[in-house]
Amino acid sequence: ALQVVVPQELTSHHLSAPPTVTSEQIEHLHRRFKQLSRDQLTIRKENFDSIPDLEFNPIRGKIVHAFFDKRNLRQESEGLADEINFEDFLTIMSYFRPIEMNMDEEQLDRFRKEKLKFLFHMYDSDHDGKITLQEYRNVVEELLSGNPHLEKESARSIADGAMMEAASICVGQMGPDQVYEGITFEDFLKMWQGIDIETKMHVRFLTMETIAHCY
């Protein structure tokens, strides 16, 4: 599972979020944005090179791409943006906001699906709306490659097991002539059923001290 770990005090909502977002939170993120952009109006992918700990993250590329993925920026078009402005930056950060105590069941369900959609996009690198079982296996193996105590063969075996588990959840019993084209978002929701994504998915690599972890 992905954990992109950020202290709660650094979490922010989109500009259109409820008034629970404080001006102090916005100002803190704006300072971080300016630090990353080197006082420019936009951030480009190469600006993430200034985060030392992110350099050694096994899925660094996927994390960086997620910030520029037009699907996550809630744009109509697909592909990757060349640069993002501060409002875009806050849009991405909105996926990592913590649960609010006054959320009802409908809001919690929407909140959970937004987080899982963001995670789904990280797996769906070709933007076709589906994740092949092999793509899923590859991401799991990449995540495990960051563990220095786990041998490559063991990581490969765990990734194979994760792929087979995903297949059993998504595919079930298939006929000999059936072809499984990939994990849809609906399948992805089934796979994550019962897993507490609401508190596991947060960020820590955007702090002023540039601490980065994703595991």
PAZAPA-4460 file (N, C-alpha, C; in steps of 0.05 Angstrom, whole numbers, plus 32768, in hexadecimal, padded with zeros to 4 digits):
% residues 215
    n_x    n_y    n_z   ca_x   ca_y   ca_z    c_x    c_y    c_z   seq   type   mol
   8011   7FE8   8000   8000   8000   8000   8011   8019   8000     1      A     A
   8007   802E   7FF5   8016   8047   7FF3   8011   8058   800C     2      L     A
   8026   8061   8017   8024   8076   802B   8037   808D   8024     3      Q     A
   802B   80A3   801C   803C   80BA   8016   8038   80CB   802F     4      V     A
   804B   80CA   8044   8046   80D4   805E   804D   80F1   8062     5      V     A
   8031   810C   8069   8035   8129   8070   8029   812F   808C     6      V     A
   8038   813C   809D   802E   8143   80B7   8013   8151   80B4     7      P     A
   8001   814C   80C7   7FE6   8157   80C4   7FE5   8175   80C2     8      Q     A
   7FF8   8182   80D0   7FF7   81A0   80D0   7FFF   81AB   80B4     9      E     A
   800A   819A   80A2   8011   81A4   8088   7FFB   819D   8073    10      L     A
   7FE6   818F   807C   7FD2   8186   8068   7FC0   819D   8061    11      T     A
   7FB8   819E   8048   7FA7   81B4   803F   7F91   81AA   802D    12      S     A
   7F7C   81B9   802A   7F67   81B3   8017   7F6A   81C4   7FFE    13      H     A
   7F5A   81BD   7FEA   7F58   81CD   7FD2   7F4D   81E9   7FD9    14      H     A
   7F51   81FD   7FC9   7F48   8218   7FCF   7F2A   821A   7FD4    15      L     A
   7F1C   8206   7FC7   7EFF   8207   7FCB   7EF5   81F6   7FE3    16      S     A
   7F08   81ED   7FF3   7F01   81DC   800A   7EF3   81EC   801F    17      A     A
   7EE6   81DD   8033   7ED8   81EA   8049   7EEB   81FC   8059    18      P     A
   7EE0   820F   8069   7EF0   8223   8077   7F00   8218   808E    19      P     A
   7F03   81FC   8091   7F13   81F1   80A6   7F31   81F5   80A0    20      T     A
   7F38   81FC   8087   7F53   8201   8080   7F5B   821D   808A    21      V     A
   7F71   821E   8099   7F79   8237   80A4   7F8B   8246   8092    22      T     A
   7F8D   8260   8095   7F9F   8270   8085   7FBC   8268   808B    23      S     A
   7FC1   825F   80A3   7FDC   8257   80AA   7FE5   823E   809A    24      E     A
   7FD2   822B   8096   7FD8   8214   8086   7FDE   821B   8069    25      Q     A
   7FCD   822D   805E   7FD2   8236   8043   7FED   8244   8040    26      I     A
   7FF3   8255   8053   800C   8264   8053   8024   8251   8055    27      E     A
   8022   823C   8065   8037   8229   8068   803C   821A   804E    28      H     A
   8027   8211   8041   802A   8203   8028   8034   8216   8012    29      L     A
   802C   822F   8014   8035   8242   8000   8054   8247   8002    30      H     A
   805D   8247   801B   807A   8249   801F   8089   8231   8014    31      R     A
   807D   821A   8018   8089   8201   800E   8088   8201   7FEF    32      R     A
   8072   820B   7FE4   8070   820D   7FC7   8086   821F   7FBC    33      F     A
   8089   8236   7FC8   809E   8249   7FBF   80BA   823E   7FC1    34      K     A
   80BE   822E   7FD6   80D8   8221   7FDA   80DD   820D   7FC4    35      Q     A
   80C9   81FD   7FBD   80CC   81E9   7FA8   80CF   81F6   7F8D    36      L     A
   80C0   820C   7F88   80C0   8219   7F6E   80D7   822D   7F6A    37      S     A
   80E6   8231   7F80   80FB   8245   7F81   80F0   8261   7F7B    38      R     A
   80DA   8267   7F88   80CC   8281   7F86   80BF   8287   7F6B    39      D     A
   80BC   8272   7F5B   80AE   8275   7F42   808F   8270   7F46    40      Q     A
   807F   8276   7F31   8062   8273   7F34   8059   8257   7F30    41      L     A
   806A   8246   7F25   8063   822A   7F20   8079   8217   7F28    42      T     A
   8072   81FE   7F2C   8085   81E9   7F32   8086   81D6   7F1A    43      I     A
   809E   81CE   7F13   80A3   81BA   7EFE   80AD   81A1   7F0B    44      R     A
   80AE   818B   7EFB   80B6   8171   7F07   80D2   8172   7F12    45      K     A
   80E4   8181   7F05   8100   8182   7F0E   8103   8190   7F2A    46      E     A
   80EE   819F   7F32   80EF   81AC   7F4C   80EE   8198   7F63    47      N     A
   80E3   8180   7F5D   80E2   816B   7F72   80FE   815F   7F77    48      F     A
   8111   8165   7F65   812C   815B   7F6A   8139   8167   7F83    49      D     A
   812D   817D   7F8D   8138   818A   7FA4   812F   817D   7FBE    50      S     A
   8120   8167   7FBC   8117   8158   7FD4   8129   813F   7FD6    51      I     A
   813E   8140   7FE5   8152   812B   7FE6   8147   810F   7FED    52      P     A
   8135   810D   8001   812B   80F3   8009   8119   80E7   7FF3    53      D     A
   810C   80F7   7FE3   80FB   80ED   7FCE   810B   80DF   7FB8    54      L     A
   8125   80E7   7FB6   8136   80DC   7FA1   8139   80BE   7FA4    55      E     A
   8138   80B4   7FBD   813C   8097   7FC2   8122   8088   7FC5    56      F     A
   810C   8095   7FC1   80F2   8087   7FC3   80EF   8074   7FAB    57      N     A
   80E7   805B   7FB0   80E4   8048   7F9A   80D0   804F   7F85    58      P     A
   80BC   805F   7F8C   80A8   8067   7F77   80A8   8085   7F74    59      I     A
   80C0   8091   7F76   80C3   80AE   7F73   80B5   80B9   7F5A    60      R     A
   80BA   80AC   7F44   80AF   80B5   7F2B   8090   80B6   7F2B    61      G     A
   8084   80A2   7F37   8067   80A1   7F39   805C   80B7   7F4B    62      K     A
   806A   80BC   7F61   8061   80D1   7F73   8063   80ED   7F66    63      I     A
   8079   80F2   7F58   807C   810C   7F4A   8067   810E   7F34    64      V     A
   8064   80F9   7F24   8050   80FA   7F0F   8034   8100   7F19    65      H     A
   802E   80F6   7F31   8013   80FA   7F3D   800D   8117   7F40    66      A     A
   8022   8127   7F46   801E   8144   7F4A   8017   8152   7F2F    67      F     A
   801F   8146   7F19   801B   8153   7EFF   8006   8144   7EEE    68      F     A
   7FFA   812F   7EF9   7FE6   811F   7EEB   7FCD   8131   7EE8    69      D     A
   7FC4   8136   7ED0   7FAD   8148   7ECC   7F94   813C   7ED8    70      K     A
   7F93   8121   7EDA   7F7B   8115   7EE7   7F7A   811E   7F04    71      R     A
   7F90   811F   7F12   7F91   8127   7F2E   7F8C   8145   7F31    72      N     A
   7F93   8154   7F1C   7F8F   8171   7F1C   7F72   8178   7F15    73      L     A
   7F62   8163   7F11   7F46   8166   7F0B   7F42   8176   7EF1    74      R     A
   7F53   8170   7EDD   7F50   817C   7EC3   7F43   8168   7EB1    75      Q     A
   7F37   8172   7E9C   7F28   8160   7E89   7F3B   814F   7E78    76      E     A
   7F52   815B   7E71   7F65   814C   7E60   7F76   8138   7E6F    77      S     A
   7F83   8127   7E60   7F94   8113   7E6D   7FB2   811A   7E69    78      E     A
   7FC3   810A   7E74   7FE0   810F   7E71   7FEB   811E   7E89    79      G     A
   8003   8128   7E85   8011   8136   7E9B   8014   8154   7E95    80      L     A
   800F   8165   7EA9   8014   8181   7EA5   8032   8187   7EA6    81      A     A
   803B   819B   7E98   8058   81A2   7E99   805F   81B0   7EB3    82      D     A
   804C   81BD   7EBF   8051   81CC   7ED7   8037   81D0   7EE7    83      E     A
   8039   81D5   7F00   8020   81DA   7F10   8024   81F3   7F20    84      I     A
   800D   8202   7F24   800E   821A   7F34   8006   8214   7F51    85      N     A
   8003   8228   7F61   7FFD   8223   7F7E   7FE2   8218   7F82    86      F     A
   7FCE   8220   7F72   7FB3   8215   7F74   7FB4   81F7   7F6D    87      E     A
   7FC3   81F0   7F58   7FC6   81D4   7F51   7FD2   81C4   7F68    88      D     A
   7FE6   81D0   7F74   7FF5   81C4   7F8B   7FE1   81BE   7FA2    89      F     A
   7FCF   81D1   7FA7   7FBC   81CD   7FBC   7FA7   81B7   7FB4    90      L     A
   7FA1   81B6   7F9B   7F8F   81A1   7F91   7F9B   8186   7F97    91      T     A
   7FB4   8182   7F91   7FC1   8168   7F97   7FC2   8163   7FB5    92      I     A
   7FC8   8177   7FC5   7FC9   8174   7FE1   7FAE   816C   7FED    93      M     A
   7F99   8174   7FE0   7F7E   816E   7FEA   7F79   8150   7FEC    94      S     A
   7F87   8140   7FDC   7F83   8123   7FDD   7F8E   8117   7FF7    95      Y     A
   7F9F   8126   8005   7FAD   811C   801C   7FA1   8127   8036    96      F     A
   7F8C   8136   8035   7F82   8143   804C   7F76   812E   8060    97      R     A
   7F77   8133   807A   7F6C   8120   808D   7F4E   8120   808E    98      P     A
   7F42   810C   809B   7F25   810A   809F   7F1D   8121   80B1    99      I     A
   7F05   812D   80AB   7EFA   8141   80BC   7EE4   8135   80CD   100      E     A
   7EE2   813D   80E6   7ED0   8131   80F9   7EB3   8134   80F1   101      M     A
   7EAC   8149   80E2   7E90   814E   80DB   7E88   8141   80C1   102      N     A
   7E98   8130   80B5   7E91   8123   809C   7E7B   810E   80A0   103      M     A
   7E67   810E   808F   7E52   80F9   8091   7E5B   80E1   807F   104      D     A
   7E4B   80CC   807E   7E53   80B3   8070   7E57   80B9   8052   105      E     A
   7E46   80C9   8046   7E49   80CF   802A   7E63   80DE   8024   106      E     A
   7E6A   80F1   8035   7E82   8101   8032   7E9B   80EF   8036   107      Q     A
   7E9A   80DD   804A   7EB0   80CA   804F   7EB4   80B8   8037   108      L     A
   7E9E   80AF   802B   7EA0   809D   8014   7EAD   80AC   7FFC   109      D     A
   7EA5   80C5   7FF8   7EB0   80D5   7FE2   7ECE   80DB   7FE8   110      R     A
   7ED4   80E1   8000   7EEF   80E7   800A   7F01   80CF   8004   111      F     A
   7EF8   80B7   800B   7F07   809E   8007   7F0C   8098   7FE9   112      R     A
   7EF7   809C   7FD9   7EF9   8097   7FBD   7F0D   80AA   7FAF   113      K     A
   7F0E   80C3   7FB9   7F20   80D7   7FAE   7F3D   80CE   7FB2   114      E     A
   7F43   80C5   7FCB   7F5E   80BB   7FD1   7F65   80A3   7FC0   115      K     A
   7F52   8090   7FBE   7F58   8078   7FAF   7F5A   807D   7F91   116      L     A
   7F4C   8091   7F87   7F4F   8099   7F6B   7F6B   80A4   7F66   117      K     A
   7F75   80B4   7F78   7F90   80BE   7F76   7FA4   80A7   7F75   118      F     A
   7FA1   8094   7F87   7FB2   807C   7F88   7FB0   806C   7F6F   119      L     A
   7F97   8068   7F65   7F92   8059   7F4D   7FA1   8066   7F35   120      F     A
   7FA2   8080   7F34   7FB0   808E   7F1E   7FCE   8089   7F1F   121      H     A
   7FD9   8084   7F37   7FF5   807F   7F39   7FFC   8063   7F2D   122      M     A
   7FE9   8050   7F30   7FED   8036   7F24   7FE8   8037   7F06   123      Y     A
   7FD4   8046   7EFE   7FCB   8047   7EE2   7FDC   805B   7ED3   124      D     A
   7FF5   8053   7ECD   8008   8066   7EC1   8003   806D   7EA4   125      S     A
   7FF5   805B   7E96   7FEF   8061   7E7A   7FD4   806F   7E76   126      D     A
   7FC7   8077   7E8B   7FAF   8087   7E8B   7F98   807A   7E7B   127      H     A
   7F97   8060   7E7B   7F81   8053   7E6B   7F6A   804B   7E7D   128      D     A
   7F6A   8052   7E97   7F54   804C   7EA8   7F54   8030   7EB3   129      G     A
   7F6A   8021   7EAE   7F6C   8005   7EB8   7F89   8000   7EC0   130      K     A
   7F8C   7FEE   7ED3   7FA7   7FE5   7EDC   7FA9   7FC8   7ED5   131      I     A
   7FBC   7FC0   7EC5   7FC0   7FA4   7EBF   7FCB   7F97   7ED9   132      T     A
   7FC7   7F7D   7EDB   7FD1   7F6E   7EF3   7FEF   7F70   7EF4   133      L     A
   7FFC   7F71   7EDC   801A   7F73   7EDC   8022   7F8F   7EE5   134      Q     A
   8014   7FA3   7EDE   801A   7FBE   7EE7   8017   7FC0   7F06   135      E     A
   8002   7FB3   7F10   7FFE   7FB3   7F2D   8015   7FA5   7F3B   136      Y     A
   801D   7F8E   7F30   8033   7F7F   7F3B   804D   7F90   7F3B   137      R     A
   8052   7F9E   7F25   806A   7FAE   7F22   806B   7FC4   7F37   138      N     A
   8054   7FD1   7F3C   8054   7FE7   7F50   805A   7FDC   7F6C   139      V     A
   804D   7FC5   7F73   8052   7FB8   7F8D   8070   7FB2   7F90   140      V     A
   807C   7FA7   7F7B   8098   7FA0   7F7C   80A9   7FB9   7F7F   141      E     A
   80A2   7FCE   7F71   80B1   7FE8   7F74   80B0   7FF2   7F91   142      E     A
   8098   7FF1   7F9D   8094   7FFA   7FB8   80A6   7FE9   7FCB   143      L     A
   80A6   7FCF   7FC7   80B6   7FBE   7FD9   80D4   7FC1   7FD4   144      L     A
   80DC   7FCA   7FBD   80F8   7FCD   7FB7   8106   7FE2   7FC9   145      S     A
   80F6   7FF3   7FD6   8101   8007   7FE8   8107   7FFC   8004   146      G     A
   8100   7FE3   8009   8106   7FD6   8022   8121   7FC9   8022   147      N     A
   8135   7FD3   8030   8150   7FC8   802F   8153   7FAD   803C   148      P     A
   813F   7FA5   804B   8140   7F8B   8059   8132   7F75   804A   149      H     A
   8128   7F7B   8032   8119   7F68   8022   8128   7F62   8009   150      L     A
   812F   7F48   8005   813E   7F40   7FED   812C   7F42   7FD4   151      E     A
   8138   7F46   7FBD   8129   7F49   7FA5   8117   7F32   7F9F   152      K     A
   8120   7F1A   7FA5   8110   7F02   7F9F   80F7   7F02   7FB1   153      E     A
   80FB   7F0A   7FCA   80E4   7F0B   7FDD   80D0   7F20   7FD4   154      S     A
   80DB   7F37   7FCB   80C9   7F4D   7FC2   80B9   7F44   7FAA   155      A     A
   80C7   7F35   7F98   80B9   7F2B   7F80   80A3   7F17   7F87   156      R     A
   80A8   7F07   7F9B   8094   7EF3   7FA3   807C   7F01   7FB0   157      S     A
   8081   7F15   7FC0   806B   7F24   7FCD   805B   7F32   7FB8   158      I     A
   8069   7F3E   7FA4   805B   7F4C   7F8E   804A   7F39   7F7E   159      A     A
   8055   7F21   7F79   8045   7F0C   7F6A   802C   7F05   7F7A   160      D     A
   8030   7F02   7F95   8019   7EFC   7FA5   8004   7F12   7FA5   161      G     A
   800D   7F2B   7FA5   7FFA   7F42   7FA4   7FEB   7F42   7F89   162      A     A
   7FF9   7F3B   7F74   7FEC   7F3A   7F5A   7FD7   7F24   7F59   163      M     A
   7FDD   7F0D   7F64   7FCA   7EF7   7F64   7FB2   7EFE   7F76   164      M     A
   7FB7   7F0B   7F8C   7FA1   7F13   7F9D   7F8F   7F27   7F8F   165      E     A
   7F9B   7F3A   7F81   7F8B   7F4E   7F71   7F7B   7F3F   7F5C   166      A     A
   7F87   7F2B   7F50   7F78   7F1C   7F3B   7F60   7F0E   7F47   167      A     A
   7F64   7F02   7F5F   7F4E   7EF3   7F6B   7F37   7F05   7F73   168      S     A
   7F3E   7F1E   7F7B   7F29   7F31   7F84   7F1A   7F3C   7F6B   169      I     A
   7F2A   7F43   7F57   7F1F   7F51   7F3F   7F13   7F3E   7F2A   170      C     A
   7F21   7F27   7F26   7F19   7F16   7F10   7F06   7F00   7F19   171      V     A
   7F0C   7EF3   7F30   7EFC   7EDC   7F39   7F00   7EC5   7F26   172      G     A
   7EEB   7EB7   7F21   7EEC   7EA0   7F0F   7EE7   7EAA   7EF2   173      Q     A
   7EFA   7EA4   7EE1   7EF8   7EAC   7EC5   7EF6   7E94   7EB3   174      M     A
   7EE7   7E97   7E9D   7EE6   7E82   7E8A   7EFF   7E81   7E79   175      G     A
   7F04   7E6A   7E6B   7F1D   7E67   7E5B   7F20   7E7B   7E45   176      P     A
   7F0A   7E87   7E3B   7F0C   7E9A   7E25   7F0B   7EB7   7E2E   177      D     A
   7F09   7EBB   7E49   7F08   7ED7   7E53   7F24   7EE3   7E56   178      Q     A
   7F25   7EFC   7E50   7F3F   7F0B   7E53   7F3A   7F22   7E67   179      V     A
   7F4B   7F24   7E7C   7F48   7F39   7E8F   7F59   7F51   7E86   180      Y     A
   7F4C   7F67   7E80   7F5A   7F7E   7E74   7F68   7F8F   7E89   181      E     A
   7F60   7F8E   7EA2   7F6D   7F9E   7EB6   7F5B   7FA5   7ECD   182      G     A
   7F68   7FB0   7EE2   7F59   7FB8   7EFA   7F4C   7FD3   7EF5   183      I     A
   7F32   7FD4   7EF6   7F23   7FED   7EF4   7F23   7FFB   7F0F   184      T     A
   7F19   8014   7F0F   7F17   8021   7F29   7F04   8013   7F3C   185      F     A
   7EEE   8008   7F31   7EDB   7FF9   7F41   7EE9   7FE1   7F4E   186      E     A
   7EFA   7FD3   7F3E   7F09   7FBC   7F49   7F1C   7FC6   7F5E   187      D     A
   7F29   7FDD   7F59   7F3C   7FE8   7F6C   7F2F   7FEE   7F87   188      F     A
   7F16   7FF8   7F86   7F07   7FFD   7F9F   7F02   7FE3   7FAE   189      L     A
   7EFD   7FCD   7FA0   7EFA   7FB3   7FAD   7F13   7FAA   7FBA   190      K     A
   7F2A   7FAF   7FAD   7F44   7FA6   7FB8   7F4A   7FB5   7FD1   191      M     A
   7F42   7FCE   7FD4   7F48   7FDE   7FEB   7F32   7FDE   8000   192      W     A
   7F1E   7FCE   7FFB   7F08   7FCC   800E   7F12   7FC3   802A   193      Q     A
   7F0B   7FD2   803F   7F13   7FCA   805A   7F2F   7FD5   8061   194      G     A
   7F3D   7FE1   804F   7F58   7FED   8055   7F54   800A   805B   195      I     A
   7F60   8013   8070   7F5C   802F   807A   7F6D   8043   806B   196      D     A
   7F65   8048   8052   7F74   805B   8041   7F71   8077   804C   197      I     A
   7F5C   807D   805A   7F56   8098   8064   7F6D   80A3   8075   198      E     A
   7F79   8092   8086   7F8E   809B   8097   7FAA   8093   808E   199      T     A
   7FAB   8080   807B   7FC6   8076   8072   7FD1   8088   805C   200      K     A
   7FC1   8096   804D   7FCA   80A5   8036   7FCE   80C3   803E   201      M     A
   7FE7   80C9   8044   7FEE   80E5   804A   800B   80EA   8041   202      H     A
   8014   8103   8044   802E   810A   8039   8041   8116   804E   203      V     A
   805A   8111   804B   806E   811D   805C   8085   8129   804D   204      R     A
   8086   8125   8033   809D   812F   8025   809B   814C   801D   205      F     A
   8086   8159   8025   8083   8176   801E   8089   8188   8036   206      L     A
   8093   817D   804C   809A   818D   8062   80B2   819E   805B   207      T     A
   80B7   81B3   806B   80CD   81C5   8065   80E8   81B6   8068   208      M     A
   80E8   81A0   8078   8100   8191   807C   8104   817C   8066   209      E     A
   80F2   817A   8053   80F3   8168   803C   80F7   814B   8044   210      T     A
   80E6   8142   8057   80E7   8125   805F   80D4   8116   804B   211      I     A
   80DD   8100   8040   80CD   80F2   802D   80CB   80D4   8034   212      A     A
   80B3   80CA   8034   80AF   80AD   8038   8097   80A4   8028   213      H     A
   8099   808D   801B   8083   8082   800D   8087   8064   800E   214      C     A
   8075   8056   801C   8079   8039   801E   805F   802B   8020   215      Y     A
***
